[in-house]
């Protein structure tokens, strides 16, 4: 929840500079109930969180190793990782955080129509610095460049390149909410936060353990065309596209001894196990960060509605990393007032 104020100043016919100030409040809560027990290492759920010292269901006591007594975990002895647990990095980010961030943009545009461009160039450089008050201290920069070209009649092609980088300052480590947490906005065919660095520690659900990344870049090629048989006034167009990109780099903490409740551990304490299932978490996370280029192809339907542009995309991922999360359908829309 938050808001922003913006001021734009034209420099030339095609070049302008913009200034902005954003202030927003972020609150993260971790579900911890019988359906989503993602924090029962810290807050055990009676009747659900398994008790250490008992064998996992289906394990033959005759072939099971001896089960050692479980070390204390926040004052309780529970087998808390076997039913899925949130990443320690996400637990650290839980709670309320205030971000106060000034920024500026440099925009170059020769588009013939800002809402429905058919030819021209749009290029934007953005820089933001969080730290004018609030809890966050980081600097980030990004760019977005697009080139539109009329291929034939009402058929328009465009290419797009984008990228960005974020880094902390003041001695603080980046938290997951300060990273770039992107997915379908970079490569369609992937879920929001569906690609990039992930916590793959034992017991963590990798589908929900996206940590975000410090660096991303990507490219898109697309052709938009009128739909045969429909009047142009309806405002419907079709599209075919191909996306490629990557998100990588994790510079946040990996040792969360204070979050895991294992004492002031300067080294990594591995999760405790009875040989078949974990019953106490460690204090360090295992991060997988890959520079693998993700690619996809797809089709889209665009509608210039009275409420603003609306778009439906259906994409197929071609290349991906092992723990990426796919999502074929994507809906976007918006308007100006």
C-alpha positions as CSV (number, residue, x, y, z in Angstrom):
1,X,0.0,0.0,0.0
2,X,1.4,3.4,-0.9
3,X,1.5,6.1,-3.5
4,X,3.8,8.3,-5.7
5,X,4.0,11.8,-7.0
6,X,5.5,12.5,-10.4
7,X,6.7,15.5,-12.4
8,X,7.7,15.4,-16.0
9,X,9.6,18.1,-17.9
10,X,10.1,18.1,-21.7
11,X,13.7,18.8,-22.9
12,X,13.1,18.5,-26.6
13,X,10.3,17.3,-28.8
14,X,11.2,13.7,-28.2
15,X,13.2,13.8,-25.0
16,X,11.9,14.3,-21.5
17,X,13.0,13.9,-17.9
18,X,10.8,12.8,-15.0
19,X,11.1,13.0,-11.2
20,X,9.2,10.9,-8.7
21,X,8.9,10.1,-5.1
22,X,7.4,6.8,-3.9
23,X,6.3,5.9,-0.4
24,X,4.8,2.5,0.3
25,X,4.2,0.0,3.1
26,X,4.8,-3.7,2.6
27,X,3.3,-6.3,4.9
28,X,4.2,-10.0,4.6
29,X,2.4,-12.8,6.4
30,X,3.2,-16.5,6.2
31,X,0.3,-18.8,6.1
32,X,0.3,-21.4,8.9
33,X,-2.8,-23.5,9.0
34,X,-3.8,-27.1,8.3
35,X,-3.9,-26.5,4.6
36,X,-0.7,-24.4,4.3
37,X,1.5,-25.2,7.3
38,X,4.4,-23.0,6.1
39,X,5.6,-21.8,9.5
40,X,5.0,-24.6,11.9
41,X,8.7,-25.0,12.7
42,X,8.2,-21.8,14.7
43,X,4.5,-22.2,15.6
44,X,3.6,-25.9,15.7
45,X,0.0,-26.9,14.8
46,X,-1.5,-29.4,17.2
47,X,-2.5,-32.6,15.6
48,X,-0.7,-31.8,12.3
49,X,3.0,-31.0,13.0
50,X,4.7,-34.4,13.3
51,X,6.4,-35.3,16.5
52,X,10.1,-36.3,16.3
53,X,10.9,-39.6,17.8
54,X,8.0,-41.2,15.8
55,X,8.6,-42.8,12.5
56,X,7.2,-41.2,9.2
57,X,4.1,-42.9,7.9
58,X,4.9,-46.1,6.0
59,X,8.4,-46.5,7.3
60,X,9.1,-50.1,8.6
61,X,10.5,-49.9,12.1
62,X,12.6,-53.0,11.4
63,X,14.7,-51.2,8.8
64,X,14.5,-47.7,10.2
65,X,17.6,-46.2,11.8
66,X,17.5,-45.4,15.4
67,X,15.7,-42.1,16.0
68,X,17.8,-39.7,18.1
69,X,16.1,-37.2,20.4
70,X,15.2,-34.0,18.5
71,X,17.1,-30.8,19.5
72,X,14.8,-28.0,20.8
73,X,13.4,-25.7,18.2
74,X,12.0,-22.6,19.8
75,X,11.2,-24.6,22.9
76,X,9.3,-27.4,21.2
77,X,10.2,-30.7,19.6
78,X,8.4,-31.2,16.4
79,X,9.0,-32.7,13.0
80,X,8.2,-29.5,11.2
81,X,9.9,-29.8,7.7
82,X,8.1,-32.8,6.3
83,X,4.9,-31.0,5.5
84,X,6.6,-28.0,3.7
85,X,8.0,-24.8,5.2
86,X,8.6,-21.2,4.1
87,X,12.1,-20.2,3.2
88,X,14.0,-18.6,6.1
89,X,14.7,-15.7,3.8
90,X,10.9,-15.1,3.5
91,X,10.5,-15.5,7.2
92,X,13.0,-12.8,7.8
93,X,11.0,-10.5,5.5
94,X,7.8,-11.2,7.4
95,X,6.2,-8.2,9.1
96,X,5.9,-4.5,8.0
97,X,8.4,-2.6,6.1
98,X,8.4,1.1,4.9
99,X,10.1,2.1,1.7
100,X,10.8,5.7,0.9
101,X,12.3,6.1,-2.6
102,X,13.0,9.1,-4.8
103,X,13.8,8.4,-8.4
104,X,14.1,9.9,-11.9
105,X,13.6,8.8,-15.5
106,X,15.0,9.8,-18.9
107,X,12.5,9.1,-21.7
108,X,13.0,9.2,-25.5
109,X,9.9,8.7,-27.7
110,X,9.1,9.0,-31.3
111,X,6.0,6.9,-31.2
112,X,3.2,7.9,-33.5
113,X,0.6,7.0,-30.9
114,X,1.3,6.5,-27.2
115,X,-1.6,4.1,-26.6
116,X,-1.6,2.2,-29.8
117,X,1.8,2.6,-31.5
118,X,2.5,1.4,-35.0
119,X,5.9,3.0,-35.6
120,X,8.7,4.7,-33.7
121,X,11.0,4.2,-30.8
122,X,10.4,4.3,-27.0
123,X,13.4,4.2,-24.7
124,X,13.4,4.8,-20.9
125,X,16.2,4.8,-18.3
126,X,15.1,4.6,-14.7
127,X,17.1,5.1,-11.5
128,X,15.7,4.8,-7.9
129,X,17.3,5.1,-4.5
130,X,15.5,3.8,-1.4
131,X,16.8,5.2,1.9
132,X,15.2,8.6,2.4
133,X,13.7,7.4,5.6
134,X,12.0,4.0,5.9
135,X,13.6,0.6,6.4
136,X,15.0,-0.1,3.0
137,X,18.4,1.0,1.6
138,X,19.1,0.1,-2.0
139,X,19.7,1.6,-5.4
140,X,18.4,0.2,-8.6
141,X,18.6,1.0,-12.3
142,X,16.7,-0.3,-15.2
143,X,16.0,0.3,-18.9
144,X,13.2,-0.5,-21.4
145,X,13.6,0.0,-25.1
146,X,11.0,-0.7,-27.8
147,X,11.0,-0.3,-31.6
148,X,7.8,-0.5,-33.6
149,X,7.7,-0.9,-37.4
150,X,4.7,-1.2,-39.8
151,X,5.3,-4.4,-41.8
152,X,2.3,-4.3,-44.1
153,X,-1.0,-2.5,-43.9
154,X,-2.2,-2.9,-40.3
155,X,0.4,-5.5,-39.5
156,X,2.9,-4.1,-36.9
157,X,6.1,-5.7,-35.7
158,X,8.1,-4.6,-32.6
159,X,11.1,-5.7,-30.7
160,X,11.9,-5.0,-27.1
161,X,14.9,-5.1,-24.8
162,X,14.9,-4.6,-21.1
163,X,17.2,-5.1,-18.1
164,X,18.0,-3.9,-14.6
165,X,20.3,-4.3,-11.6
166,X,19.8,-3.6,-7.8
167,X,22.3,-3.4,-5.0
168,X,22.1,-2.5,-1.3
169,X,24.2,0.1,0.5
170,X,24.8,1.1,4.1
171,X,25.9,-2.3,5.2
172,X,22.5,-3.9,4.9
173,X,21.8,-7.0,2.9
174,X,19.0,-7.1,0.3
175,X,15.8,-8.7,1.5
176,X,13.7,-10.7,-0.9
177,X,11.1,-7.9,-1.3
178,X,13.9,-5.5,-2.5
179,X,15.0,-7.8,-5.3
180,X,13.5,-7.9,-8.8
181,X,10.7,-10.4,-8.4
182,X,9.5,-11.0,-11.9
183,X,8.4,-13.8,-14.2
184,X,5.7,-13.3,-16.8
185,X,6.6,-9.7,-17.3
186,X,10.0,-10.8,-18.5
187,X,9.3,-14.1,-20.2
188,X,5.7,-15.1,-20.7
189,X,4.9,-18.7,-19.9
190,X,6.2,-18.4,-16.4
191,X,4.4,-17.6,-13.2
192,X,4.9,-14.3,-11.4
193,X,8.1,-14.8,-9.4
194,X,8.3,-18.1,-11.3
195,X,11.9,-17.8,-12.4
196,X,15.2,-16.7,-10.8
197,X,17.0,-17.6,-7.6
198,X,15.2,-20.0,-5.3
199,X,15.6,-21.6,-1.9
200,X,16.0,-25.3,-2.5
201,X,16.8,-26.2,1.2
202,X,15.4,-29.5,2.5
203,X,11.7,-29.2,3.4
204,X,11.1,-26.0,1.5
205,X,8.4,-25.9,-1.2
206,X,10.5,-24.7,-4.2
207,X,7.3,-23.6,-6.0
208,X,6.8,-20.8,-3.4
209,X,10.4,-20.2,-2.5
210,X,11.3,-17.6,-5.1
211,X,13.9,-15.2,-3.6
212,X,14.1,-12.7,-6.5
213,X,17.3,-11.6,-8.2
214,X,19.6,-8.6,-8.5
215,X,20.1,-8.7,-12.2
216,X,17.7,-9.3,-15.2
217,X,17.7,-8.8,-18.9
218,X,15.4,-10.0,-21.7
219,X,14.2,-9.5,-25.2
220,X,10.9,-9.8,-27.1
221,X,9.9,-10.0,-30.7
222,X,6.2,-9.7,-31.6
223,X,3.9,-9.2,-34.6
224,X,0.5,-7.7,-34.1
225,X,-2.2,-8.1,-36.8
226,X,-6.0,-7.4,-37.3
227,X,-8.4,-10.3,-36.9
228,X,-9.9,-11.2,-40.2
229,X,-13.6,-10.6,-40.4
230,X,-13.9,-8.1,-37.5
231,X,-14.4,-4.4,-38.1
232,X,-11.4,-2.3,-37.1
233,X,-13.6,-0.2,-34.8
234,X,-14.0,-3.2,-32.5
235,X,-10.4,-2.7,-31.4
236,X,-9.4,-6.4,-31.4
237,X,-6.0,-7.5,-32.6
238,X,-4.1,-10.8,-32.5
239,X,-0.4,-11.3,-31.8
240,X,2.3,-13.9,-32.0
241,X,5.5,-13.5,-30.0
242,X,8.7,-15.0,-28.7
243,X,10.4,-14.0,-25.4
244,X,13.8,-14.7,-24.0
245,X,15.4,-13.6,-20.7
246,X,16.9,-14.4,-17.4
247,X,16.9,-13.3,-13.7
248,X,19.8,-14.2,-11.5
249,X,22.1,-13.0,-8.6
250,X,21.2,-13.4,-4.9
251,X,23.2,-11.1,-2.5
252,X,21.0,-11.4,0.5
253,X,21.7,-13.4,3.7
254,X,22.2,-17.1,3.7
255,X,22.7,-17.6,7.4
256,X,19.5,-17.0,9.4
257,X,20.4,-18.2,12.8
258,X,18.2,-15.6,14.5
259,X,15.2,-16.6,12.4
260,X,15.8,-20.3,12.8
261,X,16.2,-20.1,16.5
262,X,19.4,-22.1,16.7
263,X,21.5,-19.6,18.7
264,X,24.2,-17.3,17.5
265,X,25.6,-19.7,15.0
266,X,28.4,-18.2,12.8
267,X,28.6,-21.5,10.8
268,X,25.9,-23.4,9.1
269,X,24.0,-26.0,11.2
270,X,22.5,-28.7,8.9
271,X,18.9,-29.8,9.3
272,X,18.5,-32.6,11.8
273,X,17.2,-35.9,10.4
274,X,16.2,-39.3,11.6
275,X,17.4,-40.7,8.3
276,X,14.1,-40.6,6.5
277,X,12.6,-37.2,7.4
278,X,13.8,-33.9,8.8
279,X,12.6,-32.9,12.2
280,X,14.5,-29.7,12.9
281,X,15.6,-26.9,10.5
282,X,19.1,-25.7,9.9
283,X,20.0,-22.1,10.0
284,X,21.3,-21.7,6.4
285,X,19.5,-21.7,3.1
286,X,20.7,-23.4,-0.2
287,X,20.2,-20.9,-3.0
288,X,20.0,-22.0,-6.7
289,X,20.8,-19.0,-9.0
290,X,21.1,-19.9,-12.7
291,X,21.9,-17.6,-15.6
292,X,20.0,-20.0,-17.8
293,X,18.2,-18.1,-20.6
294,X,14.5,-18.9,-20.5
295,X,12.6,-18.8,-23.7
296,X,8.9,-19.0,-24.7
297,X,6.6,-18.6,-27.7
298,X,2.9,-17.8,-27.7
299,X,-0.1,-16.0,-29.0
300,X,-2.1,-13.1,-27.7
301,X,-5.4,-11.2,-28.0
302,X,-5.4,-7.4,-27.6
303,X,-8.4,-5.3,-27.1
304,X,-8.4,-1.5,-27.0
305,X,-11.4,-1.3,-24.6
306,X,-13.1,1.9,-23.4
307,X,-11.5,1.2,-20.0
308,X,-8.0,0.9,-21.4
309,X,-5.9,-1.7,-23.2
310,X,-6.7,-5.3,-22.2
311,X,-4.6,-8.3,-23.2
312,X,-4.7,-12.1,-23.0
313,X,-1.6,-14.2,-23.7
314,X,-1.1,-17.9,-23.9
315,X,2.6,-19.0,-23.9
316,X,4.6,-22.2,-23.9
317,X,8.0,-22.3,-22.2
318,X,10.7,-23.8,-24.4
319,X,13.8,-23.6,-22.1
320,X,13.7,-23.3,-18.4
321,X,15.7,-24.0,-15.2
322,X,14.9,-27.0,-13.1
323,X,12.9,-25.2,-10.4
324,X,11.1,-22.6,-12.5
325,X,7.3,-22.4,-12.2
326,X,5.3,-22.2,-15.4
327,X,2.0,-20.5,-16.0
328,X,0.7,-20.5,-19.6
329,X,-2.1,-18.0,-19.3
330,X,-1.6,-14.3,-18.6
331,X,-4.0,-11.4,-18.3
332,X,-3.0,-7.8,-18.2
333,X,-5.0,-4.5,-18.3
334,X,-5.0,-1.0,-17.2
335,X,-6.0,2.6,-18.0
336,X,-5.3,6.2,-17.3
337,X,-7.5,8.8,-15.7
